[in-house]
Amino acid sequence: MTISEIAALLGATVEGDGTVEIRRVAKIEEAGTGDLTFLANPKYAKYLGLTRASAVIVGKNVVVEDRPADAPPVTLVKVDDPYVGFVRVLARFNPPQPPVPPGIHPTAVIPASARLGVDVRIGAHAVIGERVVIGDRSIVAPCTVLGDAVRIGSDCLLYANVSVREGCIIGDRCIVQPGAVIGSDGFGFAPQADGSYEKIPQMGIVVLEDDVEIGACTAVDRATLGETRIKKGVKLDNLIQVAHNVVIGEHTVMAAQSGISGSTKLGKHMMVAGQVGFTGHIEIADGVKVGAQSGVHRALTKPGATYFGTPAYPQREAMRIYGSFPQLPDLLATVRDLQKRLEKLEPPTPDPGA
């Protein structure tokens, strides 16, 4: 593709030679002649004057400064959001390859009661339960197991070794990465008088609405009663634990190794960083952002606010608290010194028994 063709794809403006042919996409610090790259993070701005790329996708107000005279010319492709623009071009140059060839592998186990849509692909050694429904063009990769009465929508992709337990529902255009478990038992045990625990039956299901992505080795537990529901457009990273009866609002994103305890409700359009923990039976407002390794032990009710720390505080307050930590040793030494001085100034207390 030429730079002008790429600009037309993105609705971008071109500053430079739009006739140059682009062969591939690359990182800004590694790109060479014929490569297209992008600049979205300000910390990489220093490479804009040094890159050997033929073209760079940038924001509309970006200009090239301090470029060496002997450097090859670079064309700027100016868009509103360089990262989104680059992702679109990347998909154009590297279209995803389905992990399963067309058709149904002869080793797949599929009962007569299952209903498969048009152009469904099922890989080797996949196991499909009774009364399963799989929508048009969906892909079930090798060794994936779908329990009885599972429903999968259209255009879904379930990678290898995924388990979807009985009765769970997956909407359209969902992606479930390798090793994820949808519908495992919730962690419910009733303490007994003798110190043992009685398992509480987990009778509910999991519902993934449309356009949800579940990361590798993530577990979404079924509800004790009712539903654990992951709403439309939610993106969960790898190694996340979602407990029973949790609800995650539309278009919320969550990074790896985070965990949500039972019956907690997260709002829509949230951003949750890695290793965040949410206690159970709380509600979090829409648009909230939570910093990495935070512990959320209570409801967060202010929409759009940012929180950080364990326990989680509003970001500005958290920065003040954590910023004071390095001063604590000196402060403790000062307090001890003042205590000694006070003891010297005060007369000893008489012993009433003397």
C-alpha positions as CSV (number, residue, x, y, z in Angstrom):
1,M,0.0,0.0,0.0
2,T,1.1,3.6,-0.6
3,I,1.1,6.1,2.1
4,S,-1.8,7.9,0.4
5,E,-3.8,4.6,0.4
6,I,-3.2,4.2,4.1
7,A,-4.2,7.7,4.8
8,A,-7.5,7.1,2.9
9,L,-8.1,4.0,5.0
10,L,-7.6,6.1,8.2
11,G,-9.2,9.3,7.1
12,A,-5.8,11.0,7.7
13,T,-3.9,13.9,6.2
14,V,-0.5,13.4,4.7
15,E,2.5,15.7,5.3
16,G,5.2,14.6,2.9
17,D,5.4,12.2,-0.1
18,G,2.2,10.1,-0.2
19,T,3.4,8.0,-3.2
20,V,5.9,6.0,-1.1
21,E,5.2,2.2,-1.0
22,I,4.9,0.7,2.5
23,R,5.9,-2.9,2.9
24,R,5.4,-3.6,6.6
25,V,4.8,-2.0,10.0
26,A,7.5,-1.8,12.7
27,K,8.4,-0.2,16.0
28,I,9.6,3.4,15.7
29,E,13.1,2.6,17.1
30,E,13.5,-0.4,14.7
31,A,11.8,0.8,11.5
32,G,13.6,1.2,8.2
33,T,13.0,2.2,4.6
34,G,9.6,1.1,3.5
35,D,8.3,0.7,7.0
36,L,5.4,2.4,8.7
37,T,5.4,3.1,12.4
38,F,3.5,5.3,14.9
39,L,4.0,7.7,17.8
40,A,1.4,7.8,20.5
41,N,3.4,7.7,23.7
42,P,5.3,11.0,24.4
43,K,8.3,9.0,25.9
44,Y,9.1,7.8,22.4
45,A,9.0,11.4,20.9
46,K,12.8,11.4,20.8
47,Y,12.7,8.7,18.1
48,L,10.7,10.9,15.7
49,G,13.8,12.9,14.7
50,L,15.9,9.7,14.4
51,T,13.6,7.1,12.9
52,R,14.5,5.6,9.5
53,A,10.8,4.7,8.8
54,S,9.3,6.0,5.6
55,A,6.1,7.1,7.4
56,V,4.9,7.7,10.9
57,I,1.3,7.8,12.1
58,V,1.1,10.8,14.5
59,G,-1.3,13.1,16.2
60,K,-2.6,16.1,14.2
61,N,-0.4,18.7,16.0
62,V,2.9,16.8,15.9
63,V,5.9,18.3,14.1
64,V,9.3,16.8,13.4
65,E,12.2,18.6,15.2
66,D,15.9,18.2,15.2
67,R,16.1,15.6,12.4
68,P,19.6,15.1,11.1
69,A,20.3,16.5,7.6
70,D,21.5,13.1,6.4
71,A,18.4,11.3,7.6
72,P,16.0,10.0,4.9
73,P,12.8,11.9,4.5
74,V,9.9,10.9,6.7
75,T,6.2,11.4,5.8
76,L,3.7,12.1,8.6
77,V,0.3,10.5,8.5
78,K,-1.8,12.7,10.8
79,V,-4.8,11.3,12.7
80,D,-6.9,12.0,15.8
81,D,-5.7,8.9,17.6
82,P,-2.3,7.5,16.4
83,Y,-2.6,4.2,18.4
84,V,-6.1,3.3,17.0
85,G,-4.8,4.2,13.5
86,F,-1.8,2.0,13.8
87,V,-3.9,-0.9,15.1
88,R,-6.1,-0.6,12.0
89,V,-3.1,-0.6,9.6
90,L,-1.5,-3.5,11.5
91,A,-4.7,-5.6,11.0
92,R,-4.6,-4.7,7.3
93,F,-1.0,-5.9,6.9
94,N,-1.3,-8.9,9.2
95,P,-4.9,-10.3,9.0
96,P,-5.5,-12.8,11.8
97,Q,-5.4,-16.4,10.7
98,P,-8.1,-18.7,12.1
99,P,-6.6,-21.4,14.4
100,V,-8.8,-24.1,13.0
101,P,-9.2,-25.0,9.3
102,P,-12.7,-25.1,7.7
103,G,-14.9,-27.9,8.7
104,I,-15.2,-30.3,11.6
105,H,-12.3,-32.5,12.6
106,P,-13.1,-36.2,12.6
107,T,-11.9,-36.6,16.2
108,A,-14.3,-34.0,17.6
109,V,-17.1,-35.5,19.7
110,I,-20.5,-34.0,18.7
111,P,-23.8,-35.5,19.8
112,A,-26.8,-35.6,17.5
113,S,-28.7,-33.1,19.8
114,A,-26.1,-30.3,19.2
115,R,-27.1,-27.6,16.7
116,L,-24.3,-26.1,14.6
117,G,-24.7,-22.9,12.5
118,V,-23.3,-22.2,9.1
119,D,-19.5,-22.4,8.5
120,V,-18.8,-23.5,12.1
121,R,-15.2,-24.9,12.6
122,I,-14.4,-27.4,15.3
123,G,-10.9,-28.6,16.0
124,A,-9.4,-31.9,16.9
125,H,-10.5,-33.7,20.1
126,A,-13.0,-30.9,21.0
127,V,-15.9,-32.2,23.1
128,I,-19.4,-30.8,22.5
129,G,-22.1,-31.6,25.1
130,E,-25.8,-32.5,24.6
131,R,-28.1,-29.7,23.3
132,V,-25.2,-27.3,22.7
133,V,-26.0,-24.5,20.2
134,I,-23.1,-22.9,18.2
135,G,-23.8,-19.9,16.0
136,D,-22.8,-19.2,12.5
137,R,-19.0,-18.9,11.7
138,S,-17.9,-19.6,15.3
139,I,-14.7,-21.5,15.9
140,V,-14.0,-24.1,18.6
141,A,-10.3,-24.9,18.7
142,P,-8.8,-28.3,19.6
143,C,-9.4,-29.9,23.0
144,T,-12.0,-27.3,24.0
145,V,-15.0,-28.7,26.0
146,L,-18.5,-27.3,25.9
147,G,-20.8,-28.7,28.6
148,D,-24.4,-29.7,28.1
149,A,-26.9,-26.9,27.0
150,V,-24.1,-24.3,26.4
151,R,-25.0,-21.6,23.9
152,I,-22.4,-19.9,21.8
153,G,-23.3,-17.0,19.5
154,S,-22.1,-16.1,16.0
155,D,-18.6,-15.2,15.0
156,C,-17.0,-16.4,18.3
157,L,-13.6,-17.8,18.7
158,L,-12.8,-20.2,21.5
159,Y,-9.1,-21.1,21.5
160,A,-7.6,-24.4,22.6
161,N,-8.3,-26.0,26.0
162,V,-11.2,-23.7,26.9
163,S,-13.8,-25.1,29.2
164,V,-17.4,-23.8,29.1
165,R,-19.5,-25.6,31.7
166,E,-23.1,-26.6,31.5
167,G,-25.8,-24.0,30.8
168,C,-23.5,-21.1,30.2
169,I,-24.2,-18.5,27.5
170,I,-21.7,-16.7,25.3
171,G,-22.9,-13.9,23.0
172,D,-21.8,-12.9,19.5
173,R,-18.2,-12.0,18.5
174,C,-16.7,-13.1,21.8
175,I,-13.1,-14.3,22.1
176,V,-12.0,-16.8,24.8
177,Q,-8.2,-17.3,25.0
178,P,-6.5,-20.6,25.7
179,G,-7.1,-22.3,29.1
180,A,-9.9,-20.0,30.2
181,V,-12.7,-21.6,32.3
182,I,-16.3,-20.2,32.0
183,G,-18.7,-21.5,34.6
184,S,-16.5,-23.2,37.2
185,D,-18.1,-23.5,40.6
186,G,-18.2,-20.5,42.8
187,F,-16.2,-20.6,46.0
188,G,-19.1,-21.4,48.4
189,F,-18.6,-23.5,51.6
190,A,-20.7,-23.4,54.8
191,P,-18.7,-23.9,58.0
192,Q,-19.9,-26.8,60.2
193,A,-19.9,-27.2,64.0
194,D,-17.0,-29.7,63.8
195,G,-14.8,-27.2,61.9
196,S,-15.4,-28.8,58.5
197,Y,-17.1,-27.2,55.5
198,E,-20.2,-28.2,53.6
199,K,-20.1,-27.4,49.8
200,I,-22.8,-25.0,48.7
201,P,-24.3,-26.1,45.4
202,Q,-23.6,-23.6,42.6
203,M,-26.8,-23.7,40.6
204,G,-26.4,-20.6,38.4
205,I,-24.7,-19.8,35.1
206,V,-22.3,-17.4,33.5
207,V,-23.4,-15.0,30.7
208,L,-20.9,-13.3,28.4
209,E,-22.7,-10.6,26.4
210,D,-21.6,-9.6,22.9
211,D,-18.0,-8.5,22.0
212,V,-16.5,-9.8,25.3
213,E,-12.9,-11.1,25.4
214,I,-11.6,-13.4,28.1
215,G,-7.9,-13.8,28.6
216,A,-5.8,-16.9,28.9
217,C,-6.3,-19.0,32.1
218,T,-8.9,-16.6,33.4
219,A,-11.7,-18.1,35.5
220,V,-15.3,-16.8,35.6
221,D,-17.3,-18.6,38.2
222,R,-20.9,-19.6,37.8
223,A,-23.5,-18.0,40.1
224,T,-24.7,-19.7,43.3
225,L,-28.2,-18.7,42.0
226,G,-28.9,-16.7,39.0
227,E,-26.1,-15.3,36.8
228,T,-22.5,-14.1,36.8
229,R,-22.8,-11.6,34.0
230,I,-20.0,-10.0,31.9
231,K,-21.6,-7.3,29.9
232,K,-21.1,-6.1,26.4
233,G,-17.6,-5.1,25.3
234,V,-15.8,-6.1,28.5
235,K,-12.1,-7.1,28.0
236,L,-10.4,-9.2,30.7
237,D,-6.7,-9.9,30.6
238,N,-5.0,-13.2,31.5
239,L,-5.1,-14.8,35.0
240,I,-8.1,-13.0,36.3
241,Q,-10.6,-14.4,38.9
242,V,-14.2,-13.4,38.6
243,A,-16.2,-14.9,41.5
244,H,-19.8,-16.0,41.7
245,N,-22.7,-13.5,41.0
246,V,-20.3,-10.7,40.0
247,V,-21.5,-8.2,37.4
248,I,-19.1,-6.3,35.2
249,G,-20.5,-3.3,33.3
250,E,-20.2,-2.6,29.6
251,H,-16.8,-1.8,28.1
252,T,-14.9,-2.2,31.3
253,V,-11.2,-3.4,30.9
254,M,-9.2,-5.2,33.5
255,A,-5.5,-6.1,33.5
256,A,-3.9,-9.4,34.6
257,Q,-4.0,-11.0,38.0
258,S,-6.9,-9.0,39.3
259,G,-9.6,-10.6,41.3
260,I,-13.3,-9.8,42.1
261,S,-15.0,-11.3,45.1
262,G,-18.5,-12.6,45.0
263,S,-21.6,-10.5,44.3
264,T,-19.6,-7.3,43.6
265,K,-20.8,-5.1,40.8
266,L,-18.4,-3.1,38.7
267,G,-19.7,-0.1,36.6
268,K,-19.3,0.4,32.9
269,H,-16.3,2.0,31.2
270,M,-14.0,1.2,34.2
271,M,-10.2,0.8,33.8
272,V,-8.7,-1.6,36.3
273,A,-4.9,-2.1,36.4
274,G,-3.0,-5.3,37.2
275,Q,-3.3,-7.2,40.5
276,V,-6.2,-5.2,41.9
277,G,-8.4,-6.9,44.4
278,F,-12.1,-6.2,45.1
279,T,-13.8,-7.4,48.2
280,G,-17.3,-8.9,47.9
281,H,-20.8,-7.3,48.0
282,I,-19.7,-3.8,46.9
283,E,-20.6,-1.6,44.0
284,I,-18.2,0.5,41.9
285,A,-19.4,3.6,40.0
286,D,-19.1,4.0,36.2
287,G,-15.9,5.2,34.7
288,V,-13.8,4.6,37.8
289,K,-10.0,3.9,37.3
290,V,-8.1,1.8,39.9
291,G,-4.3,1.7,40.0
292,A,-2.1,-1.4,40.0
293,Q,-2.0,-3.6,43.2
294,S,-4.8,-1.6,44.8
295,G,-7.1,-3.2,47.4
296,V,-10.7,-2.0,47.1
297,H,-12.5,-2.8,50.4
298,R,-15.6,-0.6,50.1
299,A,-18.0,0.9,47.6
300,L,-16.5,3.6,45.3
301,T,-19.4,5.9,44.4
302,K,-17.9,8.8,42.5
303,P,-18.2,8.3,38.8
304,G,-15.0,8.8,36.8
305,A,-12.7,9.1,39.9
306,T,-9.3,7.5,40.1
307,Y,-8.2,5.4,43.1
308,F,-5.0,3.8,44.2
309,G,-3.4,2.0,47.2
310,T,-4.4,-0.6,49.8
311,P,-6.8,0.3,51.0
312,A,-7.7,2.3,47.9
313,Y,-7.9,6.1,48.4
314,P,-8.7,8.8,45.8
315,Q,-5.5,9.2,43.8
316,R,-4.4,12.6,45.1
317,E,-4.9,11.5,48.7
318,A,-3.1,8.2,48.0
319,M,-0.1,10.1,46.6
320,R,0.2,12.2,49.7
321,I,0.0,9.2,52.0
322,Y,2.5,7.1,50.0
323,G,4.7,10.1,49.5
324,S,5.0,10.5,53.3
325,F,6.3,6.9,53.8
326,P,10.0,7.7,53.2
327,Q,9.8,10.5,55.8
328,L,8.5,8.1,58.6
329,P,11.9,7.0,59.9
330,D,13.1,10.6,60.4
331,L,9.7,11.5,61.9
332,L,9.9,8.6,64.3
333,A,13.4,9.6,65.4
334,T,12.2,13.2,66.0
335,V,9.3,12.0,68.1
336,R,11.6,9.8,70.2
337,D,14.0,12.7,70.7
338,L,11.1,15.0,71.8
339,Q,9.9,12.3,74.2
340,K,13.4,12.1,75.9
341,R,13.5,15.9,76.2
342,L,10.0,16.0,77.8
343,E,11.0,13.3,80.3
344,K,14.0,15.4,81.4
345,L,11.8,18.5,81.8
346,E,9.1,16.8,83.8
347,P,9.7,15.9,87.5
348,P,9.2,12.2,88.3
349,T,5.7,11.2,89.4
350,P,5.7,10.4,93.2
351,D,5.1,6.7,94.1
352,P,1.8,6.7,96.2
353,G,2.9,3.7,98.1
354,A,6.2,5.2,99.3
